[in-house]
Amino acid sequence: MRGQNPPRIQINWPLLGQADGTVYCLEYSAVEAEQDSYFVNIDQAHYNCWDGAVGDTPDPTKLRAFQVQVLPDSLDYVEFDFCLEDVTALPR
């Protein structure tokens, strides 16, 4: 990422054959404002990660997409401006 990062982001992985709304995700809290790169491992994602429960991880052969979601940090207005560049899937 490049620019002023949001304070919290969540990476979502919807899967083929799953009902709409079924999400495997990984949340990053306290994102560094100027950090320019992140490594995200799908093995760290869990079903509905916002529930706090640790369960199954997604089957990487059934990935439909990945989504980067900006999460609110509080009721305060937070300004951010970032761009995703050089997104690369790495083999295991």
Biotite code that builds the C-alpha atoms (Angstrom):
import biotite.structure as struc

atoms = struc.array([
    struc.Atom([0.000, 0.000, 0.000], chain_id="A", res_id=1, res_name="MET", atom_name="CA", element="C"),
    struc.Atom([1.138, 3.491, -0.642], chain_id="A", res_id=2, res_name="ARG", atom_name="CA", element="C"),
    struc.Atom([-0.215, 6.720, 0.864], chain_id="A", res_id=3, res_name="GLY", atom_name="CA", element="C"),
    struc.Atom([-1.931, 7.414, 4.188], chain_id="A", res_id=4, res_name="GLN", atom_name="CA", element="C"),
    struc.Atom([-3.235, 4.038, 5.342], chain_id="A", res_id=5, res_name="ASN", atom_name="CA", element="C"),
    struc.Atom([-6.536, 3.559, 7.164], chain_id="A", res_id=6, res_name="PRO", atom_name="CA", element="C"),
    struc.Atom([-6.194, 2.521, 10.834], chain_id="A", res_id=7, res_name="PRO", atom_name="CA", element="C"),
    struc.Atom([-7.832, -0.897, 10.318], chain_id="A", res_id=8, res_name="ARG", atom_name="CA", element="C"),
    struc.Atom([-8.257, -3.106, 7.280], chain_id="A", res_id=9, res_name="ILE", atom_name="CA", element="C"),
    struc.Atom([-9.752, -6.512, 6.710], chain_id="A", res_id=10, res_name="GLN", atom_name="CA", element="C"),
    struc.Atom([-8.844, -8.895, 3.906], chain_id="A", res_id=11, res_name="ILE", atom_name="CA", element="C"),
    struc.Atom([-11.844, -10.985, 2.788], chain_id="A", res_id=12, res_name="ASN", atom_name="CA", element="C"),
    struc.Atom([-11.782, -14.210, 0.765], chain_id="A", res_id=13, res_name="TRP", atom_name="CA", element="C"),
    struc.Atom([-15.176, -15.291, -0.592], chain_id="A", res_id=14, res_name="PRO", atom_name="CA", element="C"),
    struc.Atom([-15.125, -18.867, -1.903], chain_id="A", res_id=15, res_name="LEU", atom_name="CA", element="C"),
    struc.Atom([-16.727, -20.565, -4.886], chain_id="A", res_id=16, res_name="LEU", atom_name="CA", element="C"),
    struc.Atom([-19.839, -22.491, -3.941], chain_id="A", res_id=17, res_name="GLY", atom_name="CA", element="C"),
    struc.Atom([-20.364, -20.627, -0.655], chain_id="A", res_id=18, res_name="GLN", atom_name="CA", element="C"),
    struc.Atom([-23.561, -18.771, 0.148], chain_id="A", res_id=19, res_name="ALA", atom_name="CA", element="C"),
    struc.Atom([-23.432, -15.002, -0.210], chain_id="A", res_id=20, res_name="ASP", atom_name="CA", element="C"),
    struc.Atom([-22.209, -13.463, 3.007], chain_id="A", res_id=21, res_name="GLY", atom_name="CA", element="C"),
    struc.Atom([-19.909, -16.374, 3.836], chain_id="A", res_id=22, res_name="THR", atom_name="CA", element="C"),
    struc.Atom([-16.541, -14.748, 4.351], chain_id="A", res_id=23, res_name="VAL", atom_name="CA", element="C"),
    struc.Atom([-13.159, -15.934, 5.452], chain_id="A", res_id=24, res_name="TYR", atom_name="CA", element="C"),
    struc.Atom([-11.153, -12.972, 6.612], chain_id="A", res_id=25, res_name="CYS", atom_name="CA", element="C"),
    struc.Atom([-8.127, -11.587, 8.391], chain_id="A", res_id=26, res_name="LEU", atom_name="CA", element="C"),
    struc.Atom([-8.221, -8.275, 10.239], chain_id="A", res_id=27, res_name="GLU", atom_name="CA", element="C"),
    struc.Atom([-5.280, -5.921, 10.695], chain_id="A", res_id=28, res_name="TYR", atom_name="CA", element="C"),
    struc.Atom([-5.704, -3.479, 13.575], chain_id="A", res_id=29, res_name="SER", atom_name="CA", element="C"),
    struc.Atom([-3.417, -0.529, 14.244], chain_id="A", res_id=30, res_name="ALA", atom_name="CA", element="C"),
    struc.Atom([-2.128, -0.395, 10.687], chain_id="A", res_id=31, res_name="VAL", atom_name="CA", element="C"),
    struc.Atom([0.985, 1.748, 10.507], chain_id="A", res_id=32, res_name="GLU", atom_name="CA", element="C"),
    struc.Atom([0.134, 5.026, 8.773], chain_id="A", res_id=33, res_name="ALA", atom_name="CA", element="C"),
    struc.Atom([3.129, 4.938, 6.418], chain_id="A", res_id=34, res_name="GLU", atom_name="CA", element="C"),
    struc.Atom([3.825, 1.186, 6.160], chain_id="A", res_id=35, res_name="GLN", atom_name="CA", element="C"),
    struc.Atom([4.205, 0.370, 2.489], chain_id="A", res_id=36, res_name="ASP", atom_name="CA", element="C"),
    struc.Atom([3.978, -3.418, 2.310], chain_id="A", res_id=37, res_name="SER", atom_name="CA", element="C"),
    struc.Atom([2.141, -6.296, 3.924], chain_id="A", res_id=38, res_name="TYR", atom_name="CA", element="C"),
    struc.Atom([2.370, -10.055, 3.582], chain_id="A", res_id=39, res_name="PHE", atom_name="CA", element="C"),
    struc.Atom([-1.007, -11.743, 3.977], chain_id="A", res_id=40, res_name="VAL", atom_name="CA", element="C"),
    struc.Atom([-1.156, -15.500, 4.502], chain_id="A", res_id=41, res_name="ASN", atom_name="CA", element="C"),
    struc.Atom([-4.507, -17.106, 3.703], chain_id="A", res_id=42, res_name="ILE", atom_name="CA", element="C"),
    struc.Atom([-3.742, -19.754, 6.355], chain_id="A", res_id=43, res_name="ASP", atom_name="CA", element="C"),
    struc.Atom([-4.293, -17.010, 8.972], chain_id="A", res_id=44, res_name="GLN", atom_name="CA", element="C"),
    struc.Atom([-7.831, -16.284, 7.737], chain_id="A", res_id=45, res_name="ALA", atom_name="CA", element="C"),
    struc.Atom([-10.862, -17.674, 9.548], chain_id="A", res_id=46, res_name="HIS", atom_name="CA", element="C"),
    struc.Atom([-14.589, -17.841, 8.913], chain_id="A", res_id=47, res_name="TYR", atom_name="CA", element="C"),
    struc.Atom([-16.238, -14.552, 9.959], chain_id="A", res_id=48, res_name="ASN", atom_name="CA", element="C"),
    struc.Atom([-13.076, -13.332, 11.691], chain_id="A", res_id=49, res_name="CYS", atom_name="CA", element="C"),
    struc.Atom([-14.937, -10.405, 13.293], chain_id="A", res_id=50, res_name="TRP", atom_name="CA", element="C"),
    struc.Atom([-16.611, -12.909, 15.654], chain_id="A", res_id=51, res_name="ASP", atom_name="CA", element="C"),
    struc.Atom([-13.243, -13.573, 17.277], chain_id="A", res_id=52, res_name="GLY", atom_name="CA", element="C"),
    struc.Atom([-13.612, -17.340, 16.989], chain_id="A", res_id=53, res_name="ALA", atom_name="CA", element="C"),
    struc.Atom([-10.751, -19.277, 15.466], chain_id="A", res_id=54, res_name="VAL", atom_name="CA", element="C"),
    struc.Atom([-11.981, -22.049, 13.212], chain_id="A", res_id=55, res_name="GLY", atom_name="CA", element="C"),
    struc.Atom([-11.474, -23.464, 9.774], chain_id="A", res_id=56, res_name="ASP", atom_name="CA", element="C"),
    struc.Atom([-9.290, -21.713, 7.248], chain_id="A", res_id=57, res_name="THR", atom_name="CA", element="C"),
    struc.Atom([-10.401, -21.316, 3.614], chain_id="A", res_id=58, res_name="PRO", atom_name="CA", element="C"),
    struc.Atom([-9.621, -23.857, 0.920], chain_id="A", res_id=59, res_name="ASP", atom_name="CA", element="C"),
    struc.Atom([-7.253, -21.921, -1.386], chain_id="A", res_id=60, res_name="PRO", atom_name="CA", element="C"),
    struc.Atom([-8.349, -23.980, -4.404], chain_id="A", res_id=61, res_name="THR", atom_name="CA", element="C"),
    struc.Atom([-11.849, -22.472, -4.112], chain_id="A", res_id=62, res_name="LYS", atom_name="CA", element="C"),
    struc.Atom([-10.974, -18.779, -3.953], chain_id="A", res_id=63, res_name="LEU", atom_name="CA", element="C"),
    struc.Atom([-13.381, -16.591, -5.879], chain_id="A", res_id=64, res_name="ARG", atom_name="CA", element="C"),
    struc.Atom([-11.801, -13.232, -5.051], chain_id="A", res_id=65, res_name="ALA", atom_name="CA", element="C"),
    struc.Atom([-10.033, -11.232, -2.418], chain_id="A", res_id=66, res_name="PHE", atom_name="CA", element="C"),
    struc.Atom([-11.304, -7.946, -1.090], chain_id="A", res_id=67, res_name="GLN", atom_name="CA", element="C"),
    struc.Atom([-9.663, -5.234, 0.973], chain_id="A", res_id=68, res_name="VAL", atom_name="CA", element="C"),
    struc.Atom([-12.142, -3.600, 3.312], chain_id="A", res_id=69, res_name="GLN", atom_name="CA", element="C"),
    struc.Atom([-11.506, -0.416, 5.290], chain_id="A", res_id=70, res_name="VAL", atom_name="CA", element="C"),
    struc.Atom([-12.937, -0.765, 8.793], chain_id="A", res_id=71, res_name="LEU", atom_name="CA", element="C"),
    struc.Atom([-14.086, 2.109, 10.992], chain_id="A", res_id=72, res_name="PRO", atom_name="CA", element="C"),
    struc.Atom([-11.845, 2.707, 13.997], chain_id="A", res_id=73, res_name="ASP", atom_name="CA", element="C"),
    struc.Atom([-14.317, 4.723, 16.031], chain_id="A", res_id=74, res_name="SER", atom_name="CA", element="C"),
    struc.Atom([-17.034, 7.265, 15.510], chain_id="A", res_id=75, res_name="LEU", atom_name="CA", element="C"),
    struc.Atom([-14.366, 9.831, 14.624], chain_id="A", res_id=76, res_name="ASP", atom_name="CA", element="C"),
    struc.Atom([-13.794, 10.860, 11.036], chain_id="A", res_id=77, res_name="TYR", atom_name="CA", element="C"),
    struc.Atom([-10.565, 9.298, 9.781], chain_id="A", res_id=78, res_name="VAL", atom_name="CA", element="C"),
    struc.Atom([-8.989, 10.426, 6.545], chain_id="A", res_id=79, res_name="GLU", atom_name="CA", element="C"),
    struc.Atom([-7.033, 7.942, 4.446], chain_id="A", res_id=80, res_name="PHE", atom_name="CA", element="C"),
    struc.Atom([-5.703, 7.774, 0.931], chain_id="A", res_id=81, res_name="ASP", atom_name="CA", element="C"),
    struc.Atom([-4.010, 4.585, -0.211], chain_id="A", res_id=82, res_name="PHE", atom_name="CA", element="C"),
    struc.Atom([-3.453, 2.526, -3.316], chain_id="A", res_id=83, res_name="CYS", atom_name="CA", element="C"),
    struc.Atom([-2.888, -1.209, -3.725], chain_id="A", res_id=84, res_name="LEU", atom_name="CA", element="C"),
    struc.Atom([0.020, -1.979, -6.026], chain_id="A", res_id=85, res_name="GLU", atom_name="CA", element="C"),
    struc.Atom([1.978, -5.066, -6.961], chain_id="A", res_id=86, res_name="ASP", atom_name="CA", element="C"),
    struc.Atom([-0.488, -7.592, -5.590], chain_id="A", res_id=87, res_name="VAL", atom_name="CA", element="C"),
    struc.Atom([1.120, -10.996, -6.067], chain_id="A", res_id=88, res_name="THR", atom_name="CA", element="C"),
    struc.Atom([-0.047, -14.503, -5.210], chain_id="A", res_id=89, res_name="ALA", atom_name="CA", element="C"),
    struc.Atom([2.860, -16.611, -4.026], chain_id="A", res_id=90, res_name="LEU", atom_name="CA", element="C"),
    struc.Atom([2.968, -20.403, -4.231], chain_id="A", res_id=91, res_name="PRO", atom_name="CA", element="C"),
    struc.Atom([3.091, -22.345, -1.013], chain_id="A", res_id=92, res_name="ARG", atom_name="CA", element="C"),
])
